[in-house]
Amino acid sequence: MPNTLHVFDYLSAQAPVLSAAVCVVFGDEPFLKRLALQSIRRQVLGDGDTPVESFDGTTAQWRDVHDELGTVALFGGGGRRLAVIDDADDFVGRFRDKLEPYAERSKSRNVLVLNVGTWASNTRLYKLVDQFGLQIECRVPQKASSSKNKVIDEPRLLNWIVAWSHSHHGVKLAPKAARLMLDLVGPELGLLDQDLAKLALFVPSGGQISPEMVQEVIGGWRAKTVWELLDAACDGNAAEALLQFERLLQSVDHPIALFGQFSWSLRRFAAATRLYQRAERQGKRPPLRDVLGQARFRDWPKGTLQRAEEQLKQMGRERAGQLYRWLLEADLGLKGSHSSPSRARFVLERLILRLAKQSGRRVPPAAEAKSRHS
């Protein structure tokens, strides 16, 4: 098995015993990280209740971690121990000079796991762990591309959704139902898992989930409200859009749970805009509906494609052309300075106001000031 794997490959390999002394779990998908860490724990400690020693990467000291790794477990795990450094980016920066020789020469049966967000492939530590340890990438799968814009590998993601529903929720998911779930929820794997668990309650074990069931149970009022919110924002009606946003906030534990659905819809509008602009440069003016189809819009339920066409027209060339930049800024904000629930909502409010502000209609001053001072 190669030493740097995407988590889908790592989990499907089902290696019985983990022999690496150093493992790195990296990426920005917390649900996949949790699956990887659970698998590592089982491989190192078995299915018993042997505790895992966890360290906070912002405060942990190398001497304490090294002492833990040098201790033999008296009970469980076949005498092995597992030490996990959470939020380890800072820890790696402070103790890189200790980690490099440890990764290269350690023969310990105990396992050190570094749970990091970023993991640069051009560093010596990356290359050493790739050679002597194990590295697991925990991101939504992406297609290999020479461009800077990452493209989600949708076929692979859809295959995972279908396989996961069968292996972990005991139900079959029709391919069209998986496609609809991805359209409704977006590539947010934790949310997809929660919705699959909800759908599994509506069918007997081994039963099949249909697209109609996905639309009724998962789509429902939330999907309708997101469309209404986008309608209002694209039309410049910021007050109505913010009212719909407030309704949606009541249905989730964290505002970031809504960002997947927002961004999934808006990314497709952005893609459609680029496709249309590319055709224009070639002297063509294709029908908007054809361009929307190329951008992965589906006419399900019936009338969806017509509504998307109307929204894109409402949005206009100027706003649609800035969507990728706005979404990137929102994503960085939600993962950084505005990651707490109390501040995350301001990121989405600012995105809504940006959509509404340029339509020529007046944005309520109080709403604009609230977003500006967040």
C-alpha positions as CSV (number, residue, x, y, z in Angstrom):
1,M,0.0,0.0,0.0
2,P,1.5,3.4,-0.9
3,N,2.3,5.7,2.0
4,T,0.3,8.8,1.0
5,L,-3.4,7.9,0.4
6,H,-6.7,9.6,0.0
7,V,-8.9,8.6,2.9
8,F,-11.3,6.8,0.5
9,D,-8.4,4.5,-0.6
10,Y,-7.1,4.1,2.9
11,L,-10.5,3.0,4.3
12,S,-11.2,0.7,1.4
13,A,-7.7,-1.0,1.8
14,Q,-8.7,-2.2,5.3
15,A,-5.1,-2.9,6.4
16,P,-5.3,-5.1,9.5
17,V,-2.3,-3.6,11.4
18,L,-0.7,-0.2,11.3
19,S,3.1,-0.5,11.4
20,A,4.1,3.1,10.8
21,A,5.5,5.0,13.8
22,V,4.3,8.4,12.4
23,C,0.9,9.1,10.7
24,V,-0.3,12.4,9.4
25,V,-4.0,13.1,8.8
26,F,-4.4,16.3,6.8
27,G,-7.0,18.2,5.0
28,D,-10.1,20.4,5.6
29,E,-12.9,17.8,5.8
30,P,-13.6,17.0,9.5
31,F,-15.9,14.1,8.9
32,L,-13.3,12.3,6.8
33,K,-10.7,13.0,9.5
34,R,-12.9,11.5,12.1
35,L,-13.2,8.3,10.0
36,A,-9.5,8.1,9.4
37,L,-8.7,8.6,13.1
38,Q,-11.2,5.9,14.1
39,S,-9.7,3.5,11.7
40,I,-6.1,4.2,13.0
41,R,-7.3,3.7,16.5
42,R,-8.8,0.3,15.6
43,Q,-5.6,-0.8,13.8
44,V,-3.3,0.2,16.6
45,L,-5.3,-0.6,19.7
46,G,-7.9,-3.1,18.5
47,D,-11.6,-2.9,19.4
48,G,-11.1,-2.6,23.1
49,D,-11.4,0.5,25.3
50,T,-7.7,1.3,25.6
51,P,-7.4,5.1,25.9
52,V,-5.9,7.3,23.3
53,E,-3.5,10.0,24.7
54,S,-4.5,13.3,23.1
55,F,-2.5,16.5,23.0
56,D,-3.5,20.1,22.1
57,G,-1.1,21.0,19.3
58,T,-1.1,24.7,20.3
59,T,0.4,24.0,23.8
60,A,1.9,20.5,23.6
61,Q,5.7,20.1,24.3
62,W,7.8,17.6,22.4
63,R,9.3,16.1,25.6
64,D,5.8,15.1,26.9
65,V,4.8,13.6,23.5
66,H,8.2,11.8,23.3
67,D,7.8,10.4,26.8
68,E,4.3,9.1,25.9
69,L,5.7,7.4,22.8
70,G,8.5,5.8,24.8
71,T,6.1,4.2,27.3
72,V,4.9,0.6,26.9
73,A,1.2,0.1,27.4
74,L,0.5,-2.4,30.2
75,F,-3.1,-3.3,29.1
76,G,-4.8,-3.6,25.7
77,G,-3.5,-2.8,22.2
78,G,-0.9,-5.6,22.3
79,G,1.3,-3.3,24.4
80,R,1.0,-0.4,21.9
81,R,0.1,3.2,22.6
82,L,-1.4,5.9,20.4
83,A,-0.7,9.6,20.8
84,V,-2.8,12.1,18.8
85,I,-1.8,15.7,18.4
86,D,-4.9,17.7,17.5
87,D,-4.6,21.0,15.7
88,A,-1.0,20.1,15.1
89,D,0.0,22.7,12.6
90,D,1.7,24.9,15.3
91,F,3.2,21.8,16.9
92,V,4.8,20.8,13.6
93,G,6.2,24.3,13.1
94,R,7.7,24.4,16.6
95,F,9.2,20.9,16.6
96,R,10.0,20.2,13.0
97,D,13.7,19.6,13.9
98,K,12.6,16.9,16.4
99,L,9.9,15.3,14.1
100,E,12.2,14.9,11.1
101,P,14.7,12.5,12.7
102,Y,11.9,10.7,14.6
103,A,10.0,10.0,11.4
104,E,13.2,8.8,9.7
105,R,14.6,6.6,12.4
106,S,11.9,5.6,14.9
107,K,11.3,1.9,15.3
108,S,8.8,2.4,18.1
109,R,5.7,0.2,18.1
110,N,3.7,3.1,19.5
111,V,2.2,5.5,17.0
112,L,2.2,9.3,16.7
113,V,-0.6,10.9,14.8
114,L,-0.4,14.5,13.6
115,N,-3.8,15.9,12.8
116,V,-3.1,19.0,10.7
117,G,-5.0,21.3,8.4
118,T,-2.2,22.1,5.9
119,W,0.6,19.7,4.9
120,A,3.0,21.0,2.2
121,S,4.4,18.4,-0.1
122,N,7.7,20.2,-0.7
123,T,8.9,19.9,2.9
124,R,11.5,17.4,4.1
125,L,9.1,16.1,6.8
126,Y,6.4,15.4,4.2
127,K,8.9,13.3,2.2
128,L,10.1,11.4,5.3
129,V,6.6,10.5,6.4
130,D,5.7,9.5,2.8
131,Q,8.8,7.2,2.8
132,F,8.7,5.8,6.4
133,G,5.2,6.5,7.7
134,L,1.6,7.0,6.5
135,Q,-0.2,10.1,5.3
136,I,-3.9,10.3,4.8
137,E,-5.5,13.1,2.8
138,C,-8.9,14.0,4.1
139,R,-10.5,16.3,1.5
140,V,-13.4,16.0,-0.9
141,P,-11.9,14.1,-3.8
142,Q,-10.7,16.3,-6.6
143,K,-9.8,15.8,-10.2
144,A,-6.2,16.2,-11.3
145,S,-6.0,19.6,-13.0
146,S,-3.3,21.9,-14.2
147,S,-5.4,25.0,-13.4
148,K,-5.4,26.6,-10.0
149,N,-9.2,26.1,-9.6
150,K,-9.8,22.7,-8.0
151,V,-12.5,20.6,-9.5
152,I,-14.5,18.1,-7.4
153,D,-14.3,14.6,-8.7
154,E,-18.1,14.1,-8.7
155,P,-18.2,10.5,-10.1
156,R,-16.0,9.4,-7.2
157,L,-17.9,11.3,-4.6
158,L,-21.2,9.9,-5.9
159,N,-19.8,6.4,-5.8
160,W,-18.8,7.0,-2.2
161,I,-22.2,8.3,-1.2
162,V,-23.9,5.2,-2.7
163,A,-21.3,2.8,-1.0
164,W,-21.5,4.6,2.3
165,S,-25.3,4.5,2.5
166,H,-25.1,0.7,2.0
167,S,-22.2,-0.1,4.3
168,H,-23.0,2.2,7.2
169,H,-26.7,2.9,7.0
170,G,-27.9,-0.5,5.7
171,V,-29.9,1.0,2.8
172,K,-29.5,1.2,-1.0
173,L,-29.3,4.6,-2.7
174,A,-30.3,4.9,-6.3
175,P,-27.7,6.8,-8.4
176,K,-30.2,9.5,-9.3
177,A,-31.0,9.9,-5.6
178,A,-27.3,10.3,-4.8
179,R,-27.0,12.9,-7.5
180,L,-30.0,14.8,-6.0
181,M,-28.6,14.6,-2.5
182,L,-25.3,16.2,-3.7
183,D,-27.2,18.9,-5.5
184,L,-29.3,19.7,-2.4
185,V,-26.7,19.4,0.3
186,G,-23.5,20.1,-1.5
187,P,-20.1,18.3,-1.0
188,E,-20.4,18.5,2.8
189,L,-19.8,14.9,3.9
190,G,-20.8,15.2,7.5
191,L,-24.2,16.7,6.4
192,L,-24.6,14.0,3.8
193,D,-24.0,11.3,6.4
194,Q,-26.6,12.9,8.7
195,D,-29.2,13.1,5.9
196,L,-28.5,9.5,5.0
197,A,-29.2,8.5,8.6
198,K,-32.4,10.4,8.4
199,L,-33.5,8.8,5.1
200,A,-32.6,5.3,6.5
201,L,-35.4,5.7,9.0
202,F,-38.0,5.8,6.2
203,V,-37.1,2.4,4.6
204,P,-36.6,-1.1,6.0
205,S,-33.1,-2.5,6.3
206,G,-31.8,-3.2,2.8
207,G,-34.5,-1.1,1.2
208,Q,-33.9,1.5,-1.5
209,I,-34.1,5.3,-1.2
210,S,-35.6,6.9,-4.3
211,P,-35.1,10.4,-5.7
212,E,-38.6,11.3,-4.7
213,M,-37.9,10.4,-1.1
214,V,-34.7,12.5,-1.1
215,Q,-36.7,15.5,-2.5
216,E,-39.5,15.1,0.1
217,V,-37.3,14.4,3.2
218,I,-34.1,16.3,2.5
219,G,-35.2,19.0,0.1
220,G,-38.5,20.0,1.6
221,W,-38.9,23.5,3.0
222,R,-35.1,24.1,3.5
223,A,-34.3,23.7,-0.2
224,K,-37.4,25.8,-1.1
225,T,-36.2,28.5,1.3
226,V,-32.7,28.6,-0.1
227,W,-34.1,29.1,-3.6
228,E,-36.4,31.9,-2.3
229,L,-33.4,33.5,-0.5
230,L,-31.4,33.4,-3.7
231,D,-34.3,34.8,-5.6
232,A,-34.7,37.7,-3.2
233,A,-31.0,38.4,-3.1
234,C,-30.5,38.3,-6.9
235,D,-33.5,40.6,-7.2
236,G,-31.9,43.1,-4.8
237,N,-34.4,42.5,-2.0
238,A,-31.9,42.2,0.8
239,A,-34.6,42.5,3.6
240,E,-36.5,39.5,2.3
241,A,-33.3,37.5,1.7
242,L,-32.1,38.2,5.3
243,L,-35.5,37.2,6.6
244,Q,-35.3,33.8,4.8
245,F,-31.7,33.4,6.1
246,E,-32.9,33.9,9.7
247,R,-35.5,31.2,9.1
248,L,-32.9,28.8,7.8
249,L,-30.6,29.5,10.8
250,Q,-33.3,28.1,13.1
251,S,-32.9,24.7,11.4
252,V,-29.2,24.1,11.9
253,D,-26.7,23.9,14.7
254,H,-24.1,26.0,13.0
255,P,-24.3,28.6,10.2
256,I,-21.5,26.7,8.3
257,A,-24.1,23.9,7.7
258,L,-25.9,26.3,5.3
259,F,-22.8,27.3,3.5
260,G,-22.5,24.0,1.6
261,Q,-26.0,24.5,0.1
262,F,-25.4,28.2,-0.7
263,S,-22.0,27.6,-2.2
264,W,-23.1,24.5,-4.2
265,S,-25.8,26.5,-5.9
266,L,-23.7,29.6,-6.4
267,R,-20.7,27.7,-7.8
268,R,-22.9,26.3,-10.5
269,F,-24.1,29.7,-11.4
270,A,-20.4,30.9,-11.5
271,A,-19.5,27.9,-13.7
272,A,-22.4,28.7,-16.1
273,T,-21.2,32.3,-16.3
274,R,-17.7,31.2,-17.3
275,L,-19.0,28.8,-19.9
276,Y,-21.2,31.5,-21.4
277,Q,-18.3,34.0,-21.4
278,R,-16.0,31.5,-23.1
279,A,-18.6,30.9,-25.8
280,E,-18.9,34.6,-26.3
281,R,-15.2,34.9,-26.9
282,Q,-15.6,32.3,-29.6
283,G,-18.3,34.4,-31.3
284,K,-21.2,32.2,-30.0
285,R,-24.3,33.0,-27.9
286,P,-25.6,29.7,-26.6
287,P,-29.1,29.5,-24.9
288,L,-28.7,30.0,-21.1
289,R,-30.6,26.8,-20.5
290,D,-27.9,24.8,-22.4
291,V,-25.1,26.5,-20.4
292,L,-26.9,25.8,-17.2
293,G,-27.1,22.1,-18.2
294,Q,-23.4,22.0,-18.8
295,A,-22.9,23.5,-15.3
296,R,-24.7,20.5,-13.7
297,F,-28.1,22.0,-13.2
298,R,-30.8,19.3,-13.5
299,D,-34.5,19.8,-14.2
300,W,-35.5,17.9,-11.1
301,P,-38.0,18.5,-9.8
302,K,-39.6,19.8,-13.0
303,G,-39.2,23.5,-13.4
304,T,-35.9,23.8,-11.6
305,L,-34.0,24.6,-14.8
306,Q,-36.3,27.4,-15.7
307,R,-36.1,28.8,-12.3
308,A,-32.3,28.7,-12.4
309,E,-32.3,30.5,-15.8
310,E,-34.5,33.3,-14.2
311,Q,-32.1,33.6,-11.3
312,L,-29.0,33.8,-13.5
313,K,-30.7,36.6,-15.5
314,Q,-31.6,38.4,-12.2
315,M,-28.1,38.0,-11.0
316,G,-26.6,39.6,-14.0
317,R,-23.1,39.4,-15.6
318,E,-21.3,41.6,-13.0
319,R,-22.4,39.8,-9.9
320,A,-22.2,36.3,-11.4
321,G,-18.7,37.0,-12.6
322,Q,-17.6,37.7,-9.0
323,L,-19.1,34.6,-7.4
324,Y,-16.0,32.5,-7.2
325,R,-14.1,35.2,-5.4
326,W,-16.9,35.9,-3.0
327,L,-17.3,32.2,-2.2
328,L,-13.5,31.8,-1.6
329,E,-13.5,34.7,0.8
330,A,-16.5,33.3,2.6
331,D,-14.9,29.8,2.9
332,L,-11.7,31.3,4.3
333,G,-13.6,33.4,6.7
334,L,-15.7,30.4,8.0
335,K,-12.5,28.3,8.5
336,G,-10.5,31.2,10.1
337,S,-11.5,34.4,11.8
338,H,-15.3,33.7,11.7
339,S,-15.4,30.0,12.6
340,S,-17.5,30.5,15.7
341,P,-21.3,30.3,15.3
342,S,-21.7,33.9,16.6
343,R,-19.4,35.2,13.9
344,A,-20.0,32.7,11.1
345,R,-23.5,34.1,10.4
346,F,-21.9,37.5,9.5
347,V,-19.9,35.8,6.7
348,L,-23.1,34.5,5.1
349,E,-25.0,37.8,5.7
350,R,-22.2,39.6,3.9
351,L,-22.4,37.2,1.0
352,I,-26.2,37.7,0.8
353,L,-25.7,41.5,0.9
354,R,-23.1,41.3,-1.9
355,L,-25.6,39.5,-4.1
356,A,-28.3,42.0,-3.3
357,K,-26.3,45.2,-3.2
358,Q,-25.4,45.5,-6.9
359,S,-28.9,45.2,-8.3
360,G,-29.6,48.9,-8.0
361,R,-32.1,48.4,-5.2
362,R,-31.4,49.9,-1.8
363,V,-29.9,47.7,0.9
364,P,-31.3,48.4,4.4
365,P,-28.7,50.6,6.1
366,A,-28.9,48.7,9.4
367,A,-28.2,45.4,7.6
368,E,-25.3,46.9,5.6
369,A,-23.7,48.4,8.8
370,K,-24.1,45.1,10.7
371,S,-22.2,43.2,8.0
372,R,-19.6,45.9,7.6
373,H,-18.7,45.9,11.3
374,S,-18.5,42.1,11.6
